[in-house]
Amino acid sequence: MRGIRLFGAASVVALLVGLGSGPAQARFSCPVQGGDLVFGQEAKVNSLDQHASSTISTRNIAMHIYEALMTRSEDNEPILELAESLTTSDDGKVHTFKLRQGITFHNGKPLTSKDVAASFDRYKKVGIEKVILNNVESWETPDPHTFVIKMKVAQPTFLEDLSSFSVPIVITPAENTEAAPLKMEPIGTGPFQFVEFVPDSHVKLKRFEGYKPNGAFQDRTGFGGYKLACLDTVTFRIVTEPGARVAGLETGELHAVEDVPQASVARLKENKAITIVPYENFWIHIATPNFAKPPTDKPLVRRAIQTALDMEEIMEAATDGAYNLNFGFQTKNRKVYSDAGKEFFNVKDPAKAKELLKQAGYKGEELVLLTNKDYTSMYNAALVMAEQLKAIGMNVRLEVQDWPATIATRDKSHDAWNYHFTGWGTNQALGYLAVFKFLARPTPIYNFKNPNDTDPVFDAAYNDMISKPTVEERYAAFARVQYRVMENGMALPFGWLTKNQAVRANVKNFVPFRIPRMYNVWMEK
C-alpha cells in the first residue's frame, strides 16, 4: 500500500495532514462567540437531503450540517474530511480510509464505518451523481474505523470525483439511510445541526456543541479544514425578491445576503454598514435541453436554437451587466480550459437558424421554457430567449414555477418541458470532472427519448476524461466532450454570472465560496 496519488502535483502530505506547508500559523479560534445571524437566501429549498438534491439552495444549508470522507480545499485540491488517512494499493484498485475517531452525529451516535457504508449504499440508489460509483466493485468495513473501496479497474480520477461537493456522498447515521429520495432526516456530523425547516420561509440551524474540528488543519479551507461554529444560530431566510434582500440588508434585519442586484451595488457601496463581496464567474448561466420531448429530441432543432441566440442580449438582461461572456465550461485561468466548440456559441444568425429548423422538419411544435422567479437572472434569461426564438418562427411558451417546483418538474415530468434554466457551478470550486456528470450515463435527470439510447461520441470522450492515465490525455478528452456537447446541443451556455454577495459590517471573516460558509464567521457586538 502507498499514500494516495493525486492528480498532477497535489501532494500526499497536503491531503493527509492538511495544507500547512508554509510558515506555521496559529490555529483558528473564535474571537467572539454568540449571535444569531440571519442570511437572506434567494431561492426556495426543496429538501435538505444532500444525496438527492443537486440545487445550490439545498447545498447552501446542507453543507453546514453534513460532512463527507473527502472534500475540496480553497484551491480545489482533494482533502480528507471525516477520514484521517487514506492509502491506495499499488495497482490503484483499493482505497483504504481510516476514519477520524471521536466524531459523533448530531443525535449523539458515534460515527463508524457502518454508517459510511450505509450512506454509500443509499447514494448508489438515489444519489444524483451516482455515476461516480459506476466503476466501484464493492466497499467493505473490516473494522469500525476502516472503510475500503474496491474498484473494478484503476481509475486515476476516482478520488477527485469522490471529493467533489457538487452532490457529495455525505455521511449520515446508518438507520437514517432507508429514507426515500428527498425525505432523509438532516442528521450529520457538521459544525451546525438542524433545528427547523418551514417551507418557503426559513431553515434554522444551531451550533453543534459536540462537534470535533479536524485537527490536521489550522483553519477552514474550502468545505473542509478546521471549522468552528462561532455563531449560536444561523437562520437561512427565503427572500426571493431582490429589493427585499437589499432592504433587509440596509435595515439590519438581514446580516448577510446571497445576491445583491447589480443595479443596487453602487448605492450599497456608499453605506459603511455594508460590505459588498463579489464573486466573479460564480456559475455558467445555462439552459439544459430535454432529449425526450419534441421538438428538442432532434439535434438539428437544438442546433437551430443555438444558432439563433444572441448571448450578450440574454446575459445583459439577466444580470444588468454583471457577467463575462467568455466561452468555455471552465474559466481561462485553469489549465484544462478549452474553447473547443466555440463556433457553436453566440452565433446570432436568425436566417441560418430558420434554415436549420426547415431542415429539421419543424412544424410549429410548442417549445416550453421551464424557469423560475426565485433566481431573477434565470427568469430574465428565459424572457429574452423566448423572444429571440419567436422571431425565428418558433412556438414558445414560458412555464414559470418556484425553484423547487422546477427541479421536480425537470426530474419527474419529461413531457412537460424542453429547456430548464439553471446555473452550473463548474468554476474553480468544482473542477472540470464535475461539469458534464449530469449528461453521463446513467443520469436521472436529462433522459434521452429511450433510456437505452446513448451518444457514443460523448460517451467515449467522457470515459477517456475520467479514466485516461495522464492529465494531458484527460484534458484533451475534456475538450472533446465540450465540443460534442456544443455540436449536439446537449447544453446551452449563455455566459458567466458574477454573484454580488453582501454582509453587514459587523459580520467578520465571511469569504465568498461556492456556498456561503457560516463556520469560522463571527459577529461583532
C-alpha positions as CSV (number, residue, x, y, z in Angstrom):
1,M,0.0,0.0,0.0
2,R,1.1,3.6,-0.5
3,G,0.0,7.1,0.2
4,I,-2.7,8.4,-2.2
5,R,-1.5,9.5,-5.6
6,L,-3.3,12.6,-6.7
7,F,-3.9,14.4,-10.0
8,G,-1.0,16.3,-11.2
9,A,1.2,17.9,-8.5
10,A,-1.1,17.6,-5.4
11,S,1.0,16.2,-2.6
12,V,0.3,13.3,-0.3
13,V,1.3,15.5,2.7
14,A,-1.3,18.1,1.8
15,L,-4.0,15.5,1.6
16,L,-3.2,13.6,4.8
17,V,-2.1,16.2,7.3
18,G,-3.5,19.4,6.0
19,L,-2.4,22.3,3.9
20,G,0.1,23.9,6.3
21,S,3.2,23.7,4.1
22,G,4.1,27.4,4.6
23,P,5.0,29.2,7.8
24,A,3.4,28.0,11.0
25,Q,0.1,29.7,11.7
26,A,-2.0,29.8,14.8
27,R,-5.0,27.6,14.8
28,F,-8.3,29.5,14.3
29,S,-10.3,30.3,17.4
30,C,-13.5,32.4,17.6
31,P,-12.7,36.0,18.5
32,V,-16.3,36.3,19.5
33,Q,-18.8,33.5,20.3
34,G,-22.5,34.0,20.1
35,G,-25.0,35.8,17.9
36,D,-27.9,34.9,15.7
37,L,-27.1,35.5,12.1
38,V,-29.9,35.8,9.5
39,F,-29.0,35.1,5.9
40,G,-31.2,36.2,3.0
41,Q,-31.3,33.3,0.6
42,E,-32.7,34.0,-2.9
43,A,-34.3,30.6,-3.7
44,K,-36.6,28.2,-2.0
45,V,-35.4,24.9,-0.8
46,N,-36.9,21.6,-2.0
47,S,-35.2,19.4,0.6
48,L,-32.1,19.1,2.9
49,D,-31.4,15.6,1.5
50,Q,-27.9,16.3,0.1
51,H,-27.8,12.9,-1.6
52,A,-30.9,13.5,-3.7
53,S,-30.9,17.3,-4.3
54,S,-28.5,19.0,-6.7
55,T,-29.8,22.5,-6.1
56,I,-27.5,25.2,-4.7
57,S,-30.3,26.3,-2.4
58,T,-30.1,22.9,-0.7
59,R,-26.3,22.9,-0.7
60,N,-26.2,26.4,0.9
61,I,-27.7,24.9,4.1
62,A,-26.9,21.2,4.0
63,M,-23.2,21.6,3.8
64,H,-23.2,23.1,7.3
65,I,-25.0,20.0,8.6
66,Y,-23.2,17.2,6.8
67,E,-19.6,16.1,6.1
68,A,-18.1,13.5,3.8
69,L,-15.0,11.3,3.6
70,M,-13.3,13.8,1.4
71,T,-14.0,17.3,0.2
72,R,-12.1,20.2,-1.5
73,S,-9.7,22.8,-0.2
74,E,-9.9,26.5,-1.1
75,D,-7.8,26.0,-4.2
76,N,-9.8,23.0,-5.3
77,E,-7.5,20.2,-4.2
78,P,-9.0,17.0,-2.7
79,I,-8.5,16.8,1.1
80,L,-9.7,14.5,3.8
81,E,-12.6,15.4,6.0
82,L,-14.1,12.5,8.0
83,A,-11.2,10.3,7.1
84,E,-7.8,10.9,8.9
85,S,-5.8,8.9,6.4
86,L,-6.0,7.2,3.0
87,T,-3.9,4.7,1.3
88,T,-4.2,3.3,-2.2
89,S,-2.9,-0.1,-3.4
90,D,-0.1,-0.2,-5.8
91,D,-2.4,-1.3,-8.6
92,G,-4.7,1.7,-7.9
93,K,-7.7,-0.5,-7.3
94,V,-8.1,-0.4,-3.5
95,H,-8.6,2.7,-1.4
96,T,-8.5,2.3,2.3
97,F,-9.8,5.1,4.5
98,K,-9.2,5.3,8.2
99,L,-11.8,7.4,10.0
100,R,-11.1,10.1,12.5
101,Q,-12.1,8.9,15.9
102,G,-14.3,10.6,18.5
103,I,-16.7,12.0,15.9
104,T,-20.4,11.9,16.8
105,F,-23.6,12.6,14.8
106,H,-26.0,15.3,15.9
107,N,-28.1,12.6,17.5
108,G,-25.2,11.6,19.8
109,K,-24.3,8.4,17.9
110,P,-20.6,7.8,17.3
111,L,-19.5,7.6,13.7
112,T,-18.4,4.2,12.5
113,S,-17.6,2.6,9.1
114,K,-21.0,1.0,9.1
115,D,-22.6,4.5,8.8
116,V,-20.2,5.3,5.9
117,A,-21.2,2.0,4.1
118,A,-24.9,2.6,4.6
119,S,-24.5,6.2,3.2
120,F,-22.7,4.8,0.2
121,D,-25.4,2.2,-0.3
122,R,-28.1,4.8,-0.3
123,Y,-26.2,7.1,-2.6
124,K,-25.8,4.3,-5.1
125,K,-29.6,4.0,-5.2
126,V,-30.8,7.7,-5.1
127,G,-27.7,9.9,-5.5
128,I,-28.0,12.5,-8.2
129,E,-24.4,11.8,-9.2
130,K,-24.3,8.1,-8.6
131,V,-22.4,7.8,-11.9
132,I,-19.2,8.3,-9.9
133,L,-19.8,4.9,-8.4
134,N,-20.1,3.0,-11.7
135,N,-16.6,1.7,-11.6
136,V,-16.7,0.6,-7.9
137,E,-16.9,-3.1,-7.4
138,S,-17.6,-3.1,-3.7
139,W,-17.0,-1.4,-0.3
140,E,-16.2,-3.1,2.9
141,T,-16.0,-2.3,6.7
142,P,-13.2,-4.6,8.2
143,D,-13.4,-2.7,11.5
144,P,-15.4,0.2,12.9
145,H,-12.8,2.7,11.8
146,T,-11.9,1.4,8.4
147,F,-13.7,1.8,5.1
148,V,-12.4,0.1,2.0
149,I,-13.4,0.9,-1.6
150,K,-12.5,-1.7,-4.3
151,M,-12.5,-0.6,-7.9
152,K,-13.3,-2.8,-11.0
153,V,-10.4,-1.2,-12.8
154,A,-8.0,1.5,-11.7
155,Q,-9.4,5.0,-12.2
156,P,-7.0,7.9,-11.7
157,T,-9.8,10.4,-11.3
158,F,-11.9,8.5,-8.8
159,L,-10.7,10.3,-5.7
160,E,-11.1,13.6,-7.3
161,D,-14.7,12.7,-8.2
162,L,-15.3,11.5,-4.7
163,S,-14.1,14.8,-3.2
164,S,-16.5,16.9,-5.4
165,F,-19.1,18.8,-3.4
166,S,-21.5,19.1,-6.4
167,V,-23.7,16.5,-4.9
168,P,-21.4,14.8,-2.3
169,I,-21.8,11.5,-0.6
170,V,-22.4,13.0,2.8
171,I,-22.4,10.6,5.8
172,T,-25.5,10.1,7.9
173,P,-26.3,7.5,10.6
174,A,-27.0,4.0,9.1
175,E,-30.5,4.0,10.5
176,N,-31.2,7.2,8.6
177,T,-30.4,5.8,5.1
178,E,-33.6,3.9,4.3
179,A,-35.4,7.2,3.6
180,A,-36.9,7.8,0.2
181,P,-35.3,10.5,-2.1
182,L,-35.6,14.0,-0.7
183,K,-37.0,12.6,2.6
184,M,-33.9,11.9,4.6
185,E,-33.8,13.4,8.1
186,P,-31.0,16.1,8.2
187,I,-28.6,14.4,10.7
188,G,-24.9,14.8,10.1
189,T,-21.5,15.5,11.8
190,G,-21.0,19.1,10.8
191,P,-20.5,22.2,13.0
192,F,-24.2,23.2,12.8
193,Q,-27.2,21.0,13.5
194,F,-30.7,21.2,12.2
195,V,-33.4,23.0,14.3
196,E,-36.4,23.6,12.0
197,F,-37.4,23.9,8.3
198,V,-40.5,25.9,7.5
199,P,-41.1,25.5,3.7
200,D,-41.0,28.8,1.7
201,S,-40.0,30.6,4.9
202,H,-36.7,29.6,6.6
203,V,-34.3,26.9,7.8
204,K,-32.7,27.4,11.2
205,L,-29.5,25.8,12.4
206,K,-27.7,25.9,15.7
207,R,-24.2,25.3,16.9
208,F,-23.5,21.6,17.4
209,E,-21.8,21.5,20.8
210,G,-20.4,18.0,20.2
211,Y,-18.6,18.9,17.0
212,K,-15.0,17.8,16.7
213,P,-12.9,20.0,14.4
214,N,-10.3,18.4,12.1
215,G,-7.1,18.9,14.0
216,A,-5.0,18.2,10.8
217,F,-5.7,21.8,9.8
218,Q,-5.2,25.2,11.2
219,D,-8.2,27.0,9.6
220,R,-11.1,26.3,7.3
221,T,-10.3,25.7,3.7
222,G,-12.9,25.1,1.0
223,F,-15.6,22.9,2.6
224,G,-13.1,21.3,5.0
225,G,-10.3,22.2,7.3
226,Y,-10.6,23.3,10.9
227,K,-14.2,24.5,11.2
228,L,-15.8,26.2,14.2
229,A,-19.3,27.4,14.8
230,C,-18.7,30.8,16.4
231,L,-22.4,31.8,15.9
232,D,-25.2,30.5,18.2
233,T,-27.6,30.1,15.3
234,V,-27.9,30.7,11.6
235,T,-31.3,31.3,10.0
236,F,-31.5,30.9,6.3
237,R,-34.5,33.0,5.4
238,I,-36.0,32.7,2.0
239,V,-36.2,36.1,0.4
240,T,-36.8,35.7,-3.3
241,E,-37.5,39.3,-4.2
242,P,-34.2,41.2,-4.8
243,G,-35.5,44.5,-3.5
244,A,-36.5,42.9,-0.2
245,R,-33.0,41.4,0.2
246,V,-31.5,44.9,-0.3
247,A,-33.9,46.5,2.1
248,G,-33.3,43.8,4.7
249,L,-29.6,44.3,4.4
250,E,-29.9,48.1,4.8
251,T,-32.2,47.9,7.9
252,G,-30.1,45.2,9.5
253,E,-33.0,42.7,9.5
254,L,-30.7,40.6,7.3
255,H,-27.0,40.2,8.3
256,A,-25.9,38.7,5.0
257,V,-27.5,38.0,1.6
258,E,-26.8,35.6,-1.2
259,D,-27.3,38.0,-4.0
260,V,-27.5,41.8,-4.5
261,P,-28.7,43.0,-7.9
262,Q,-26.1,44.8,-9.9
263,A,-28.2,47.9,-10.1
264,S,-28.0,48.3,-6.3
265,V,-24.3,47.7,-5.8
266,A,-23.1,51.3,-6.3
267,R,-25.5,52.7,-3.7
268,L,-24.8,50.0,-1.2
269,K,-21.0,50.5,-1.5
270,E,-21.6,54.0,-0.1
271,N,-23.1,52.6,3.0
272,K,-20.4,52.0,5.6
273,A,-22.5,49.5,7.5
274,I,-22.5,47.1,4.4
275,T,-19.7,45.2,2.7
276,I,-20.2,44.0,-0.9
277,V,-18.4,40.7,-1.6
278,P,-18.4,40.0,-5.4
279,Y,-17.7,36.5,-6.7
280,E,-16.8,36.5,-10.4
281,N,-17.6,33.5,-12.6
282,F,-19.9,32.2,-9.9
283,W,-21.7,29.9,-12.3
284,I,-22.4,29.3,-16.0
285,H,-25.8,30.7,-16.8
286,I,-27.3,27.8,-18.8
287,A,-30.4,26.1,-20.1
288,T,-30.4,22.3,-20.4
289,P,-32.5,20.6,-23.1
290,N,-34.9,17.7,-22.7
291,F,-33.9,15.0,-25.1
292,A,-37.2,13.1,-24.6
293,K,-39.7,15.7,-25.7
294,P,-40.3,17.1,-29.2
295,P,-39.0,19.2,-30.7
296,T,-35.8,19.1,-28.7
297,D,-35.5,15.4,-29.2
298,K,-34.0,16.4,-32.6
299,P,-30.3,17.5,-32.6
300,L,-30.9,19.8,-35.6
301,V,-33.7,21.7,-33.8
302,R,-31.3,22.2,-30.8
303,R,-28.6,23.4,-33.2
304,A,-31.1,25.9,-34.8
305,I,-31.9,27.3,-31.3
306,Q,-28.2,27.7,-30.5
307,T,-27.7,29.4,-33.8
308,A,-30.4,32.0,-33.3
309,L,-29.4,33.2,-29.8
310,D,-27.7,36.5,-29.0
311,M,-26.0,35.6,-25.7
312,E,-24.9,39.2,-25.0
313,E,-28.5,40.4,-25.1
314,I,-29.6,37.5,-22.9
315,M,-26.8,38.0,-20.3
316,E,-27.2,41.8,-20.2
317,A,-30.9,41.4,-19.4
318,A,-30.3,38.5,-16.9
319,T,-27.5,40.2,-14.9
320,D,-27.7,44.0,-15.5
321,G,-24.2,43.7,-16.9
322,A,-22.6,41.6,-14.1
323,Y,-21.2,38.8,-16.4
324,N,-18.4,37.6,-18.5
325,L,-19.3,36.2,-22.0
326,N,-16.1,34.1,-22.3
327,F,-16.9,30.8,-23.8
328,G,-16.0,27.5,-22.2
329,F,-17.1,25.2,-19.4
330,Q,-14.0,26.2,-17.4
331,T,-12.5,29.6,-16.8
332,K,-9.5,30.8,-18.8
333,N,-7.2,30.7,-15.8
334,R,-7.4,26.9,-15.5
335,K,-5.0,24.6,-17.3
336,V,-7.9,22.5,-18.6
337,Y,-9.5,25.4,-20.3
338,S,-10.5,24.8,-23.9
339,D,-12.5,26.8,-26.5
340,A,-13.5,23.6,-28.4
341,G,-17.0,24.1,-29.8
342,K,-16.8,27.9,-29.7
343,E,-18.1,28.1,-33.3
344,F,-21.5,27.0,-32.0
345,F,-21.7,29.7,-29.3
346,N,-23.3,33.2,-29.7
347,V,-23.8,32.7,-33.5
348,K,-26.6,35.3,-33.7
349,D,-27.7,34.2,-37.1
350,P,-31.6,34.1,-37.3
351,A,-31.6,33.4,-41.1
352,K,-29.4,30.3,-40.7
353,A,-31.5,29.2,-37.7
354,K,-34.6,29.3,-39.8
355,E,-33.0,27.2,-42.4
356,L,-31.9,24.6,-39.8
357,L,-35.5,24.5,-38.5
358,K,-36.7,23.9,-42.0
359,Q,-34.2,21.1,-42.5
360,A,-35.3,19.6,-39.2
361,G,-38.9,19.5,-40.3
362,Y,-40.1,21.8,-37.5
363,K,-43.9,22.2,-37.8
364,G,-44.6,24.7,-35.1
365,E,-44.5,22.3,-32.1
366,E,-44.6,24.1,-28.8
367,L,-41.3,24.8,-27.1
368,V,-41.6,25.0,-23.3
369,L,-39.0,27.0,-21.4
370,L,-39.1,26.0,-17.7
371,T,-37.9,28.8,-15.5
372,N,-38.5,30.4,-12.1
373,K,-38.6,33.8,-10.4
374,D,-36.6,32.8,-7.3
375,Y,-33.5,33.4,-9.4
376,T,-34.3,36.6,-11.2
377,S,-31.5,36.1,-13.6
378,M,-32.9,32.8,-14.8
379,Y,-36.3,34.3,-15.4
380,N,-35.0,37.3,-17.3
381,A,-32.8,35.0,-19.5
382,A,-35.9,32.9,-20.3
383,L,-37.8,36.0,-21.3
384,V,-35.2,37.2,-23.8
385,M,-34.6,33.7,-25.2
386,A,-38.3,33.3,-25.8
387,E,-38.5,36.5,-27.8
388,Q,-35.4,35.6,-29.9
389,L,-36.9,32.2,-30.7
390,K,-40.3,33.6,-31.5
391,A,-38.5,35.9,-34.0
392,I,-37.4,32.8,-36.0
393,G,-40.9,31.4,-36.0
394,M,-40.9,29.1,-33.0
395,N,-44.0,28.5,-30.9
396,V,-42.6,29.3,-27.4
397,R,-44.3,29.2,-24.0
398,L,-42.8,30.1,-20.6
399,E,-43.6,27.8,-17.8
400,V,-42.8,29.7,-14.6
401,Q,-42.7,27.9,-11.2
402,D,-40.8,28.4,-8.0
403,W,-37.3,26.9,-7.9
404,P,-38.1,23.6,-6.1
405,A,-41.1,23.0,-8.4
406,T,-38.9,23.5,-11.5
407,I,-36.5,20.8,-10.1
408,A,-39.3,18.4,-9.5
409,T,-40.7,19.0,-13.0
410,R,-37.3,18.7,-14.6
411,D,-36.6,15.4,-12.8
412,K,-40.0,13.7,-13.0
413,S,-42.1,15.3,-15.8
414,H,-40.2,14.7,-19.0
415,D,-43.2,15.5,-21.1
416,A,-43.7,19.0,-19.6
417,W,-40.6,21.0,-20.7
418,N,-38.0,21.5,-23.4
419,Y,-35.4,23.7,-21.7
420,H,-34.7,24.1,-18.0
421,F,-32.9,27.2,-16.8
422,T,-30.3,26.8,-14.2
423,G,-26.6,27.5,-13.2
424,W,-23.7,25.2,-13.4
425,G,-21.1,25.9,-10.7
426,T,-18.3,24.5,-12.7
427,N,-15.7,27.1,-11.9
428,Q,-12.6,26.6,-9.7
429,A,-14.8,25.4,-6.8
430,L,-15.8,22.2,-8.6
431,G,-13.3,21.4,-11.3
432,Y,-13.6,20.0,-14.8
433,L,-14.7,16.5,-13.9
434,A,-17.9,17.7,-12.4
435,V,-19.0,19.7,-15.4
436,F,-20.7,17.0,-17.5
437,K,-21.8,14.4,-14.9
438,F,-25.4,15.2,-15.4
439,L,-25.1,14.3,-19.1
440,A,-23.3,11.0,-18.4
441,R,-24.9,7.5,-18.3
442,P,-26.8,6.8,-16.2
443,T,-28.4,10.1,-15.3
444,P,-31.7,10.5,-13.6
445,I,-32.2,14.0,-15.0
446,Y,-31.6,14.6,-18.6
447,N,-33.0,11.5,-20.1
448,F,-32.8,10.6,-23.8
449,K,-36.1,9.6,-25.5
450,N,-35.2,5.9,-24.8
451,P,-33.2,5.4,-21.6
452,N,-31.1,2.9,-23.5
453,D,-30.2,5.4,-26.2
454,T,-26.6,6.8,-26.0
455,D,-24.5,9.3,-27.7
456,P,-21.4,7.2,-28.5
457,V,-19.2,10.2,-29.3
458,F,-20.0,11.8,-26.0
459,D,-19.7,8.6,-24.1
460,A,-16.3,7.7,-25.5
461,A,-14.9,11.1,-24.8
462,Y,-16.4,11.2,-21.3
463,N,-14.9,7.8,-20.5
464,D,-11.5,9.0,-21.6
465,M,-11.8,12.1,-19.5
466,I,-12.3,10.1,-16.3
467,S,-10.1,7.1,-17.0
468,K,-7.0,8.1,-19.1
469,P,-3.8,7.7,-17.1
470,T,-2.2,11.1,-17.7
471,V,-3.5,14.6,-17.0
472,E,-2.7,15.7,-20.6
473,E,-4.9,12.9,-22.0
474,R,-7.8,13.7,-19.7
475,Y,-7.6,17.4,-20.5
476,A,-7.7,16.6,-24.2
477,A,-10.7,14.4,-23.6
478,F,-12.4,17.2,-21.7
479,A,-12.0,19.3,-24.9
480,R,-13.6,16.6,-27.0
481,V,-16.5,16.3,-24.5
482,Q,-17.1,20.0,-24.6
483,Y,-17.0,20.1,-28.4
484,R,-19.6,17.3,-28.6
485,V,-21.9,19.0,-26.0
486,M,-21.9,22.1,-28.2
487,E,-22.0,20.3,-31.5
488,N,-25.0,18.2,-30.4
489,G,-26.8,20.9,-28.5
490,M,-26.6,18.9,-25.2
491,A,-26.4,22.1,-23.1
492,L,-26.9,25.8,-23.9
493,P,-24.5,28.1,-22.0
494,F,-25.2,31.8,-22.1
495,G,-22.2,33.2,-20.2
496,W,-20.6,33.5,-16.7
497,L,-22.5,35.3,-14.0
498,T,-21.0,37.4,-11.2
499,K,-22.6,36.9,-7.9
500,N,-22.7,40.0,-5.6
501,Q,-22.9,38.7,-2.1
502,A,-23.0,41.2,0.8
503,V,-22.8,41.3,4.6
504,R,-23.3,43.8,7.4
505,A,-20.0,45.3,8.5
506,N,-20.2,43.6,11.9
507,V,-20.1,40.2,10.2
508,K,-16.5,39.2,10.1
509,N,-14.5,36.6,8.2
510,F,-17.2,36.0,5.6
511,V,-15.3,34.9,2.4
512,P,-17.2,34.0,-0.7
513,F,-17.1,30.5,-2.0
514,R,-19.4,28.1,-3.8
515,I,-21.8,28.5,-0.9
516,P,-21.9,30.9,2.0
517,R,-19.8,29.3,4.7
518,M,-21.0,30.3,8.2
519,Y,-18.4,28.4,10.2
520,N,-15.3,30.5,11.3
521,V,-17.6,33.5,10.9
522,W,-18.4,35.8,13.9
523,M,-20.5,38.9,14.6
524,E,-19.1,41.8,16.5
525,K,-21.5,43.1,19.1
